[in-house]
């Protein structure tokens, strides 16, 4: 009888550990996917900015085949860094989990595009 009680307690503990492991694996997979999507969108934003004559408008998207369930937003914010005109590029990726909406941000500063004119 004591052996059965010990076995039952061990099985209950094992069940909790497996459940926690599954939640952590799901969270890890989502953060990795969000990181990949943010890096991809950041590279695209930097390429867009490189060829631009002016700061582009914000970009958004969601529901892409490889990134189903994830939405992204790319914001371009003109600012200064010291005496230089720069653009802060911020990519935010968001998704839903059981605990609520989650997000991952990636940001960088790049030189502002030339606004034309001058020699």
VEXVEXLO-424072 format. One record per residue: x, z, y negated of N, C-alpha, C in turn; residue in one letter. Coordinates in pm, 1 decimal, padded with zeros to 6 digits. Layout:
BEGIN
n.u=X | n.w=Z | n.v=Y | ca.u=X | ca.w=Z | ca.v=Y | c.u=X | c.w=Z | c.v=Y | resn=A .
...
This chain:
BEGIN
n.u=00081.9 | n.w=00000.0 | n.v=00119.0 | ca.u=00000.0 | ca.w=00000.0 | ca.v=00000.0 | c.u=00087.1 | c.w=00000.0 | c.v=-00126.5 | resn=X .
n.u=00192.0 | n.w=00079.7 | n.v=-00127.0 | ca.u=00284.2 | ca.w=00085.1 | ca.v=-00240.7 | c.u=00354.1 | c.w=-00049.0 | c.v=-00257.0 | resn=X .
n.u=00389.1 | n.w=-00111.2 | n.v=-00147.0 | ca.u=00457.2 | ca.w=-00240.9 | ca.v=-00152.1 | c.u=00367.0 | c.w=-00346.7 | c.v=-00215.7 | resn=X .
n.u=00239.4 | n.w=-00342.8 | n.v=-00185.7 | ca.u=00145.5 | ca.w=-00439.7 | ca.v=-00243.6 | c.u=00132.5 | c.w=-00416.3 | c.v=-00394.0 | resn=X .
n.u=00130.1 | n.w=-00291.7 | n.v=-00437.8 | ca.u=00121.6 | ca.w=-00259.6 | ca.v=-00580.4 | c.u=00247.0 | c.w=-00308.5 | c.v=-00653.2 | resn=X .
n.u=00364.2 | n.w=-00289.8 | n.v=-00594.2 | ca.u=00488.5 | ca.w=-00336.8 | ca.v=-00654.5 | c.u=00489.4 | c.w=-00489.8 | c.v=-00662.0 | resn=X .
n.u=00443.8 | n.w=-00553.6 | n.v=-00555.0 | ca.u=00436.6 | ca.w=-00699.5 | ca.v=-00552.2 | c.u=00340.5 | c.w=-00751.7 | c.v=-00659.4 | resn=X .
n.u=00226.4 | n.w=-00687.3 | n.v=-00674.9 | ca.u=00128.3 | ca.w=-00728.5 | ca.v=-00775.9 | c.u=00185.4 | c.w=-00713.4 | c.v=-00917.0 | resn=X .
n.u=00254.9 | n.w=-00604.7 | n.v=-00943.5 | ca.u=00315.8 | ca.w=-00582.9 | ca.v=-01075.3 | c.u=00423.3 | c.w=-00687.7 | c.v=-01101.9 | resn=X .
n.u=00501.0 | n.w=-00719.0 | n.v=-01001.2 | ca.u=00604.4 | ca.w=-00822.0 | ca.v=-01016.0 | c.u=00544.2 | c.w=-00958.5 | c.v=-01042.9 | resn=X .
n.u=00436.3 | n.w=-00992.5 | n.v=-00975.8 | ca.u=00370.1 | ca.w=-01121.5 | ca.v=-00996.2 | c.u=00310.5 | c.w=-01130.0 | c.v=-01137.1 | resn=X .
n.u=00253.6 | n.w=-01021.1 | n.v=-01186.3 | ca.u=00196.6 | ca.w=-01019.9 | ca.v=-01321.2 | c.u=00307.1 | c.w=-01040.5 | c.v=-01425.5 | resn=X .
n.u=00419.7 | n.w=-00974.2 | n.v=-01407.2 | ca.u=00532.0 | ca.w=-00989.8 | ca.v=-01500.2 | c.u=00586.0 | c.w=-01132.4 | c.v=-01495.9 | resn=X .
n.u=00597.2 | n.w=-01187.6 | n.v=-01377.6 | ca.u=00645.8 | ca.w=-01324.2 | ca.v=-01361.7 | c.u=00551.6 | c.w=-01424.1 | c.v=-01429.3 | resn=X .
n.u=00423.1 | n.w=-01401.4 | n.v=-01419.1 | ca.u=00323.6 | ca.w=-01487.8 | ca.v=-01482.2 | c.u=00338.7 | c.w=-01485.9 | c.v=-01634.2 | resn=X .
n.u=00364.0 | n.w=-01370.0 | n.v=-01691.9 | ca.u=00383.9 | ca.w=-01358.7 | ca.v=-01836.3 | c.u=00510.7 | c.w=-01430.6 | c.v=-01880.8 | resn=X .
n.u=00615.8 | n.w=-01418.5 | n.v=-01803.5 | ca.u=00741.8 | ca.w=-01485.0 | ca.v=-01836.4 | c.u=00725.0 | c.w=-01637.2 | c.v=-01831.9 | resn=X .
n.u=00655.6 | n.w=-01687.2 | n.v=-01732.0 | ca.u=00632.9 | ca.w=-01832.2 | ca.v=-01720.1 | c.u=00548.3 | c.w=-01882.4 | c.v=-01837.1 | resn=X .
n.u=00446.2 | n.w=-01808.5 | n.v=-01875.7 | ca.u=00362.5 | ca.w=-01846.9 | ca.v=-01990.2 | c.u=00442.2 | c.w=-01852.0 | c.v=-02119.6 | resn=X .
n.u=00525.6 | n.w=-01752.0 | n.v=-02141.1 | ca.u=00609.2 | ca.w=-01749.6 | ca.v=-02261.8 | c.u=00708.5 | c.w=-01865.2 | c.v=-02261.1 | resn=X .
n.u=00762.0 | n.w=-01895.8 | n.v=-02145.4 | ca.u=00856.4 | ca.w=-02006.7 | ca.v=-02132.6 | c.u=00790.2 | c.w=-02139.3 | c.v=-02167.3 | resn=X .
n.u=00667.9 | n.w=-02159.3 | n.v=-02123.8 | ca.u=00595.1 | ca.w=-02283.5 | ca.v=-02154.5 | c.u=00567.4 | c.w=-02295.6 | c.v=-02303.8 | resn=X .
n.u=00530.9 | n.w=-02185.9 | n.v=-02368.0 | ca.u=00506.4 | ca.w=-02189.3 | ca.v=-02512.7 | c.u=00634.0 | c.w=-02222.4 | c.v=-02588.3 | resn=X .
n.u=00744.7 | n.w=-02162.9 | n.v=-02548.4 | ca.u=00873.3 | ca.w=-02190.8 | ca.v=-02614.6 | c.u=00917.6 | c.w=-02334.8 | c.v=-02591.1 | resn=X .
n.u=00893.9 | n.w=-02387.2 | n.v=-02472.4 | ca.u=00931.0 | ca.w=-02526.1 | ca.v=-02443.4 | c.u=00849.1 | c.w=-02621.9 | c.v=-02529.4 | resn=X .
n.u=00721.9 | n.w=-02595.3 | n.v=-02545.8 | ca.u=00635.2 | ca.w=-02678.8 | ca.v=-02627.8 | c.u=00679.0 | c.w=-02673.0 | c.v=-02774.4 | resn=X .
n.u=00708.0 | n.w=-02555.5 | n.v=-02823.1 | ca.u=00754.4 | ca.w=-02539.0 | ca.v=-02962.6 | c.u=00885.9 | c.w=-02612.6 | c.v=-02983.3 | resn=X .
n.u=00977.2 | n.w=-02598.7 | n.v=-02889.4 | ca.u=01107.0 | ca.w=-02665.6 | ca.v=-02898.4 | c.u=01091.0 | c.w=-02817.3 | c.v=-02900.5 | resn=X .
n.u=01004.3 | n.w=-02869.5 | n.v=-02815.4 | ca.u=00979.9 | ca.w=-03013.7 | ca.v=-02810.9 | c.u=00922.6 | c.w=-03062.3 | c.v=-02943.7 | resn=X .
n.u=00828.3 | n.w=-02987.4 | n.v=-03002.2 | ca.u=00769.1 | ca.w=-03026.4 | ca.v=-03129.8 | c.u=00870.2 | c.w=-03023.7 | c.v=-03244.0 | resn=X .
n.u=00953.5 | n.w=-02922.1 | n.v=-03248.2 | ca.u=01054.7 | ca.w=-02914.0 | ca.v=-03354.7 | c.u=01156.5 | c.w=-03027.1 | c.v=-03339.4 | resn=X .
n.u=01195.8 | n.w=-03058.3 | n.v=-03217.5 | ca.u=01289.3 | ca.w=-03168.5 | ca.v=-03194.2 | c.u=01227.7 | c.w=-03301.2 | c.v=-03236.4 | resn=X .
n.u=01102.0 | n.w=-03324.0 | n.v=-03201.2 | ca.u=01033.4 | ca.w=-03446.8 | ca.v=-03240.5 | c.u=01021.0 | c.w=-03455.7 | c.v=-03392.1 | resn=X .
n.u=00984.3 | n.w=-03345.6 | n.v=-03456.3 | ca.u=00972.0 | ca.w=-03343.6 | ca.v=-03602.4 | c.u=01106.7 | c.w=-03371.7 | c.v=-03669.0 | resn=X .
n.u=01214.3 | n.w=-03318.1 | n.v=-03613.7 | ca.u=01347.7 | ca.w=-03341.9 | ca.v=-03667.9 | c.u=01385.1 | c.w=-03489.2 | c.v=-03657.3 | resn=X .
n.u=01358.3 | n.w=-03549.7 | n.v=-03544.4 | ca.u=01387.8 | ca.w=-03692.8 | ca.v=-03525.8 | c.u=01307.3 | c.w=-03778.4 | c.v=-03622.7 | resn=X .
n.u=01178.7 | n.w=-03747.8 | n.v=-03637.9 | ca.u=01094.0 | ca.w=-03823.5 | ca.v=-03729.5 | c.u=01141.1 | c.w=-03805.4 | c.v=-03873.7 | resn=X .
n.u=01177.9 | n.w=-03683.6 | n.v=-03912.0 | ca.u=01226.0 | ca.w=-03658.8 | ca.v=-04048.2 | c.u=01355.4 | c.w=-03735.4 | c.v=-04075.2 | resn=X .
n.u=01446.7 | n.w=-03736.3 | n.v=-03980.5 | ca.u=01572.2 | ca.w=-03810.7 | ca.v=-03998.8 | c.u=01546.2 | c.w=-03960.5 | c.v=-04011.9 | resn=X .
n.u=01455.7 | n.w=-04012.8 | n.v=-03929.6 | ca.u=01420.3 | ca.w=-04154.7 | ca.v=-03935.3 | c.u=01361.7 | c.w=-04190.1 | c.v=-04071.7 | resn=X .
n.u=01266.5 | n.w=-04111.4 | n.v=-04118.4 | ca.u=01203.6 | ca.w=-04137.5 | ca.v=-04248.7 | c.u=01302.0 | c.w=-04118.0 | c.v=-04363.7 | resn=X .
n.u=01393.8 | n.w=-04023.9 | n.v=-04351.2 | ca.u=01494.3 | ca.w=-04003.3 | ca.v=-04456.0 | c.u=01583.7 | c.w=-04126.3 | c.v=-04466.7 | resn=X .
n.u=01628.0 | n.w=-04179.3 | n.v=-04354.5 | ca.u=01712.1 | ca.w=-04299.9 | ca.v=-04356.8 | c.u=01637.1 | c.w=-04417.1 | c.v=-04420.0 | resn=X .
n.u=01510.5 | n.w=-04433.1 | n.v=-04385.3 | ca.u=01430.8 | ca.w=-04539.6 | ca.v=-04444.9 | c.u=01414.0 | c.w=-04517.8 | c.v=-04595.3 | resn=X .
n.u=01393.1 | n.w=-04394.0 | n.v=-04637.1 | ca.u=01377.8 | ca.w=-04363.1 | ca.v=-04779.5 | c.u=01506.4 | c.w=-04393.0 | c.v=-04856.1 | resn=X .
n.u=01619.7 | n.w=-04358.0 | n.v=-04797.6 | ca.u=01747.4 | ca.w=-04384.0 | ca.v=-04864.6 | c.u=01774.4 | c.w=-04533.3 | c.v=-04875.7 | resn=X .
n.u=01737.2 | n.w=-04609.7 | n.v=-04773.4 | ca.u=01751.9 | ca.w=-04755.4 | ca.v=-04780.9 | c.u=01659.3 | c.w=-04813.6 | c.v=-04887.9 | resn=X .
n.u=01537.8 | n.w=-04762.9 | n.v=-04896.2 | ca.u=01443.3 | ca.w=-04807.8 | ca.v=-04998.6 | c.u=01497.1 | c.w=-04776.9 | c.v=-05137.7 | resn=X .
n.u=01550.5 | n.w=-04658.9 | n.v=-05153.8 | ca.u=01601.8 | ca.w=-04615.8 | ca.v=-05283.6 | c.u=01726.0 | c.w=-04695.6 | c.v=-05322.8 | resn=X .
n.u=01809.3 | n.w=-04729.7 | n.v=-05224.2 | ca.u=01933.1 | ca.w=-04802.5 | ca.v=-05252.2 | c.u=01905.0 | c.w=-04936.8 | c.v=-05319.2 | resn=X .
n.u=01801.1 | n.w=-05005.3 | n.v=-05276.7 | ca.u=01770.5 | ca.w=-05136.7 | ca.v=-05332.5 | c.u=01672.0 | c.w=-05133.2 | c.v=-05448.5 | resn=X .
n.u=01629.7 | n.w=-05016.4 | n.v=-05490.5 | ca.u=01525.1 | ca.w=-05005.1 | ca.v=-05592.7 | c.u=01581.9 | c.w=-05011.0 | c.v=-05734.1 | resn=X .
n.u=01501.3 | n.w=-05060.8 | n.v=-05825.5 | ca.u=01534.2 | ca.w=-05061.2 | ca.v=-05967.8 | c.u=01477.9 | c.w=-04937.3 | c.v=-06037.2 | resn=X .
n.u=01381.4 | n.w=-04873.2 | n.v=-05971.4 | ca.u=01319.3 | ca.w=-04752.2 | ca.v=-06024.1 | c.u=01289.2 | c.w=-04660.2 | c.v=-05906.4 | resn=X .
n.u=01257.6 | n.w=-04536.5 | n.v=-05937.0 | ca.u=01226.1 | ca.w=-04439.5 | ca.v=-05832.1 | c.u=01093.1 | c.w=-04478.2 | c.v=-05767.9 | resn=X .
n.u=01090.8 | n.w=-04495.5 | n.v=-05634.9 | ca.u=00965.9 | ca.w=-04535.1 | ca.v=-05566.4 | c.u=00860.3 | c.w=-04424.8 | c.v=-05572.5 | resn=X .
n.u=00737.6 | n.w=-04463.3 | n.v=-05542.5 | ca.u=00630.2 | ca.w=-04364.3 | ca.v=-05532.6 | c.u=00639.9 | c.w=-04295.4 | c.v=-05396.9 | resn=X .
n.u=00571.8 | n.w=-04184.1 | n.v=-05384.4 | ca.u=00573.6 | ca.w=-04109.2 | ca.v=-05258.5 | c.u=00514.1 | c.w=-04193.3 | c.v=-05145.5 | resn=X .
n.u=00562.3 | n.w=-04169.4 | n.v=-05024.5 | ca.u=00517.1 | ca.w=-04240.6 | ca.v=-04905.5 | c.u=00457.9 | c.w=-04140.1 | c.v=-04807.0 | resn=X .
n.u=00358.0 | n.w=-04182.1 | n.v=-04729.9 | ca.u=00299.3 | ca.w=-04095.8 | ca.v=-04626.6 | c.u=00265.4 | c.w=-04178.2 | c.v=-04503.5 | resn=X .
n.u=00248.6 | n.w=-04110.0 | n.v=-04391.5 | ca.u=00209.8 | ca.w=-04177.2 | ca.v=-04268.9 | c.u=00178.6 | c.w=-04076.6 | c.v=-04159.7 | resn=X .
n.u=00111.4 | n.w=-04124.6 | n.v=-04055.6 | ca.u=00082.7 | ca.w=-04039.6 | ca.v=-03939.0 | c.u=00036.4 | c.w=-04125.0 | c.v=-03822.2 | resn=X .
n.u=00026.8 | n.w=-04061.6 | n.v=-03704.8 | ca.u=-00030.2 | ca.w=-04124.4 | ca.v=-03587.4 | c.u=00047.7 | c.w=-04240.4 | c.v=-03528.6 | resn=X .
n.u=00176.9 | n.w=-04243.6 | n.v=-03552.6 | ca.u=00257.0 | ca.w=-04351.5 | ca.v=-03496.2 | c.u=00273.6 | c.w=-04331.3 | c.v=-03346.2 | resn=X .
n.u=00294.8 | n.w=-04440.0 | n.v=-03276.4 | ca.u=00295.3 | ca.w=-04437.9 | ca.v=-03129.5 | c.u=00387.7 | c.w=-04329.5 | c.v=-03071.7 | resn=X .
n.u=00514.8 | n.w=-04330.0 | n.v=-03111.8 | ca.u=00609.9 | ca.w=-04233.9 | ca.v=-03053.7 | c.u=00589.7 | c.w=-04092.9 | c.v=-03109.0 | resn=X .
n.u=00522.4 | n.w=-04083.1 | n.v=-03223.8 | ca.u=00509.5 | ca.w=-03954.6 | ca.v=-03291.6 | c.u=00363.2 | c.w=-03914.9 | c.v=-03308.5 | resn=X .
n.u=00283.1 | n.w=-03939.0 | n.v=-03206.3 | ca.u=00141.5 | ca.w=-03906.0 | ca.v=-03210.9 | c.u=00124.4 | c.w=-03756.2 | c.v=-03236.5 | resn=X .
n.u=00037.3 | n.w=-03722.3 | n.v=-03329.5 | ca.u=00012.4 | ca.w=-03581.9 | ca.v=-03361.8 | c.u=00097.8 | c.w=-03530.2 | c.v=-03475.8 | resn=X .
n.u=00187.2 | n.w=-03613.6 | n.v=-03528.3 | ca.u=00275.1 | ca.w=-03573.4 | ca.v=-03637.7 | c.u=00242.0 | c.w=-03655.8 | c.v=-03762.0 | resn=X .
n.u=00241.6 | n.w=-03592.4 | n.v=-03877.3 | ca.u=00222.2 | ca.w=-03660.3 | ca.v=-04005.1 | c.u=00347.2 | c.w=-03637.5 | c.v=-04089.4 | resn=X .
n.u=00377.4 | n.w=-03732.1 | n.v=-04179.0 | ca.u=00495.6 | ca.w=-03717.2 | ca.v=-04262.3 | c.u=00465.6 | c.w=-03757.1 | c.v=-04405.7 | resn=X .
n.u=00545.7 | n.w=-03701.8 | n.v=-04495.5 | ca.u=00536.5 | ca.w=-03733.1 | ca.v=-04637.6 | c.u=00677.7 | c.w=-03740.0 | c.v=-04692.4 | resn=X .
n.u=00706.0 | n.w=-03843.0 | n.v=-04770.1 | ca.u=00836.0 | ca.w=-03858.4 | ca.v=-04833.6 | c.u=00814.6 | c.w=-03856.0 | c.v=-04984.3 | resn=X .
n.u=00875.2 | n.w=-03759.4 | n.v=-05051.6 | ca.u=00859.7 | ca.w=-03744.5 | ca.v=-05195.8 | c.u=00992.1 | c.w=-03775.3 | c.v=-05266.3 | resn=X .
n.u=00982.1 | n.w=-03846.7 | n.v=-05376.1 | ca.u=01097.3 | ca.w=-03880.9 | ca.v=-05458.7 | c.u=01081.2 | c.w=-03809.2 | c.v=-05592.6 | resn=X .
n.u=01175.9 | n.w=-03722.3 | n.v=-05627.5 | ca.u=01165.4 | ca.w=-03642.4 | ca.v=-05749.1 | c.u=01288.5 | c.w=-03665.2 | c.v=-05836.5 | resn=X .
n.u=01274.0 | n.w=-03741.9 | n.v=-05947.5 | ca.u=01387.7 | ca.w=-03761.1 | ca.v=-06038.0 | c.u=01426.2 | c.w=-03628.0 | c.v=-06102.2 | resn=X .
n.u=01554.7 | n.w=-03601.6 | n.v=-06111.3 | ca.u=01603.8 | ca.w=-03477.1 | ca.v=-06170.2 | c.u=01747.9 | c.w=-03499.9 | c.v=-06215.9 | resn=X .
n.u=01813.4 | n.w=-03396.5 | n.v=-06259.4 | ca.u=01954.8 | ca.w=-03406.6 | ca.v=-06296.6 | c.u=02034.3 | c.w=-03304.0 | c.v=-06217.8 | resn=X .
n.u=02158.4 | n.w=-03337.6 | n.v=-06195.4 | ca.u=02252.1 | ca.w=-03246.9 | ca.v=-06129.8 | c.u=02376.8 | c.w=-03248.1 | c.v=-06218.0 | resn=X .
n.u=02392.0 | n.w=-03142.7 | n.v=-06298.8 | ca.u=02497.1 | ca.w=-03145.6 | ca.v=-06399.4 | c.u=02459.0 | c.w=-03248.6 | c.v=-06505.0 | resn=X .
n.u=02545.2 | n.w=-03348.8 | n.v=-06523.2 | ca.u=02516.4 | ca.w=-03454.9 | ca.v=-06619.9 | c.u=02467.6 | c.w=-03582.7 | c.v=-06553.5 | resn=X .
n.u=02455.0 | n.w=-03584.3 | n.v=-06423.4 | ca.u=02414.3 | ca.w=-03704.7 | ca.v=-06350.2 | c.u=02263.8 | c.w=-03708.7 | c.v=-06326.1 | resn=X .
n.u=02209.4 | n.w=-03829.0 | n.v=-06338.9 | ca.u=02069.4 | ca.w=-03850.5 | ca.v=-06301.4 | c.u=02065.7 | c.w=-03870.3 | c.v=-06150.5 | resn=X .
n.u=01985.1 | n.w=-03789.7 | n.v=-06082.1 | ca.u=01974.5 | ca.w=-03796.7 | ca.v=-05936.8 | c.u=01827.0 | c.w=-03798.1 | c.v=-05896.8 | resn=X .
n.u=01805.2 | n.w=-03828.3 | n.v=-05771.4 | ca.u=01670.8 | ca.w=-03822.8 | ca.v=-05715.5 | c.u=01674.7 | c.w=-03728.6 | c.v=-05595.9 | resn=X .
n.u=01585.7 | n.w=-03631.6 | n.v=-05597.4 | ca.u=01571.6 | ca.w=-03543.6 | ca.v=-05481.5 | c.u=01473.7 | c.w=-03611.2 | c.v=-05386.1 | resn=X .
n.u=01520.7 | n.w=-03640.8 | n.v=-05266.2 | ca.u=01436.8 | ca.w=-03702.9 | ca.v=-05163.5 | c.u=01403.2 | c.w=-03594.3 | c.v=-05062.1 | resn=X .
n.u=01272.3 | n.w=-03571.1 | n.v=-05044.1 | ca.u=01227.7 | ca.w=-03467.3 | ca.v=-04950.0 | c.u=01131.7 | c.w=-03529.2 | c.v=-04849.9 | resn=X .
n.u=01162.4 | n.w=-03512.5 | n.v=-04723.1 | ca.u=01073.8 | ca.w=-03557.6 | ca.v=-04615.4 | c.u=01016.5 | c.w=-03433.2 | c.v=-04549.0 | resn=X .
n.u=00885.2 | n.w=-03428.3 | n.v=-04540.2 | ca.u=00816.5 | ca.w=-03318.2 | ca.v=-04473.8 | c.u=00736.9 | c.w=-03373.9 | c.v=-04357.0 | resn=X .
n.u=00758.6 | n.w=-03318.6 | n.v=-04239.8 | ca.u=00684.7 | ca.w=-03356.9 | ca.v=-04119.3 | c.u=00598.5 | c.w=-03238.3 | c.v=-04079.5 | resn=X .
n.u=00471.2 | n.w=-03263.2 | n.v=-04050.8 | ca.u=00382.1 | ca.w=-03153.4 | ca.v=-04011.4 | c.u=00308.5 | c.w=-03188.8 | c.v=-03882.2 | resn=X .
n.u=00268.0 | n.w=-03084.4 | n.v=-03810.8 | ca.u=00194.9 | ca.w=-03098.5 | ca.v=-03685.3 | c.u=00118.5 | c.w=-02969.8 | c.v=-03659.6 | resn=X .
n.u=00025.0 | n.w=-02975.0 | n.v=-03566.3 | ca.u=-00056.5 | ca.w=-02857.5 | ca.v=-03533.9 | c.u=-00014.5 | c.w=-02799.4 | c.v=-03399.5 | resn=X .
n.u=-00008.8 | n.w=-02667.7 | n.v=-03396.1 | ca.u=00011.7 | ca.w=-02593.0 | ca.v=-03272.6 | c.u=-00101.1 | c.w=-02491.1 | c.v=-03261.3 | resn=X .
n.u=-00106.5 | n.w=-02420.7 | n.v=-03151.7 | ca.u=-00210.4 | ca.w=-02318.9 | ca.v=-03133.5 | c.u=-00204.0 | c.w=-02211.8 | c.v=-03241.8 | resn=X .
n.u=-00083.0 | n.w=-02186.4 | n.v=-03293.9 | ca.u=-00065.6 | ca.w=-02082.8 | ca.v=-03395.4 | c.u=-00095.7 | c.w=-02133.0 | c.v=-03535.9 | resn=X .
n.u=-00129.2 | n.w=-02261.4 | n.v=-03550.3 | ca.u=-00161.1 | ca.w=-02317.6 | ca.v=-03681.2 | c.u=-00070.7 | c.w=-02435.1 | c.v=-03715.0 | resn=X .
n.u=-00081.9 | n.w=-02480.5 | n.v=-03839.6 | ca.u=-00001.6 | ca.w=-02595.3 | ca.v=-03881.9 | c.u=00143.9 | c.w=-02554.0 | c.v=-03901.5 | resn=X .
n.u=00232.9 | n.w=-02637.4 | n.v=-03852.6 | ca.u=00376.3 | ca.w=-02616.0 | ca.v=-03864.1 | c.u=00435.6 | c.w=-02731.4 | c.v=-03944.3 | resn=X .
n.u=00552.8 | n.w=-02710.0 | n.v=-04003.3 | ca.u=00616.7 | ca.w=-02819.6 | ca.v=-04076.2 | c.u=00768.1 | c.w=-02804.8 | c.v=-04071.8 | resn=X .
n.u=00833.3 | n.w=-02917.3 | n.v=-04096.2 | ca.u=00978.9 | ca.w=-02924.6 | ca.v=-04100.4 | c.u=01015.1 | c.w=-03005.5 | c.v=-04224.3 | resn=X .
n.u=01105.2 | n.w=-02953.2 | n.v=-04309.1 | ca.u=01148.0 | ca.w=-03020.4 | ca.v=-04431.3 | c.u=01293.3 | c.w=-03062.4 | c.v=-04421.3 | resn=X .
n.u=01321.2 | n.w=-03179.4 | n.v=-04476.5 | ca.u=01457.1 | ca.w=-03231.1 | ca.v=-04485.9 | c.u=01472.3 | c.w=-03285.1 | c.v=-04627.6 | resn=X .
n.u=01576.9 | n.w=-03244.7 | n.v=-04699.9 | ca.u=01592.9 | ca.w=-03287.4 | ca.v=-04839.1 | c.u=01738.8 | c.w=-03320.7 | c.v=-04867.9 | resn=X .
n.u=01757.5 | n.w=-03411.4 | n.v=-04964.5 | ca.u=01891.4 | ca.w=-03447.7 | ca.v=-05009.4 | c.u=01883.8 | c.w=-03496.3 | c.v=-05153.4 | resn=X .
n.u=01998.1 | n.w=-03497.6 | n.v=-05220.9 | ca.u=02009.0 | ca.w=-03553.3 | ca.v=-05355.5 | c.u=02089.2 | c.w=-03681.9 | c.v=-05348.2 | resn=X .
n.u=02042.0 | n.w=-03786.7 | n.v=-05416.9 | ca.u=02114.4 | ca.w=-03913.4 | ca.v=-05423.9 | c.u=02115.7 | c.w=-03960.0 | c.v=-05568.3 | resn=X .
n.u=02212.5 | n.w=-04044.7 | n.v=-05599.8 | ca.u=02221.9 | ca.w=-04101.0 | ca.v=-05733.3 | c.u=02094.2 | c.w=-04178.6 | c.v=-05766.5 | resn=X .
n.u=02045.6 | n.w=-04162.0 | n.v=-05888.3 | ca.u=01924.9 | ca.w=-04233.5 | ca.v=-05930.9 | c.u=01954.1 | c.w=-04382.1 | c.v=-05941.2 | resn=X .
n.u=01854.5 | n.w=-04466.0 | n.v=-05909.7 | ca.u=01876.0 | ca.w=-04610.7 | ca.v=-05921.6 | c.u=01897.1 | c.w=-04651.5 | c.v=-06066.8 | resn=X .
n.u=01975.6 | n.w=-04757.5 | n.v=-06084.8 | ca.u=01996.1 | ca.w=-04811.1 | ca.v=-06219.4 | c.u=01862.7 | c.w=-04866.1 | c.v=-06269.0 | resn=X .
n.u=01834.4 | n.w=-04845.3 | n.v=-06394.8 | ca.u=01704.6 | ca.w=-04888.3 | ca.v=-06448.7 | c.u=01713.2 | c.w=-05024.9 | c.v=-06516.2 | resn=X .
n.u=01820.3 | n.w=-05097.4 | n.v=-06487.2 | ca.u=01832.5 | ca.w=-05232.8 | ca.v=-06542.1 | c.u=01896.1 | c.w=-05231.1 | c.v=-06679.2 | resn=X .
n.u=01919.1 | n.w=-05351.0 | n.v=-06734.8 | ca.u=01979.0 | ca.w=-05363.6 | ca.v=-06867.5 | c.u=02125.9 | c.w=-05328.3 | c.v=-06862.4 | resn=X .
n.u=02195.8 | n.w=-05333.0 | n.v=-06973.0 | ca.u=02336.1 | ca.w=-05293.8 | ca.v=-06981.0 | c.u=02426.9 | c.w=-05393.6 | c.v=-06914.7 | resn=X .
n.u=02555.6 | n.w=-05382.1 | n.v=-06943.3 | ca.u=02655.2 | ca.w=-05469.2 | ca.v=-06881.0 | c.u=02758.2 | c.w=-05391.8 | c.v=-06806.6 | resn=X .
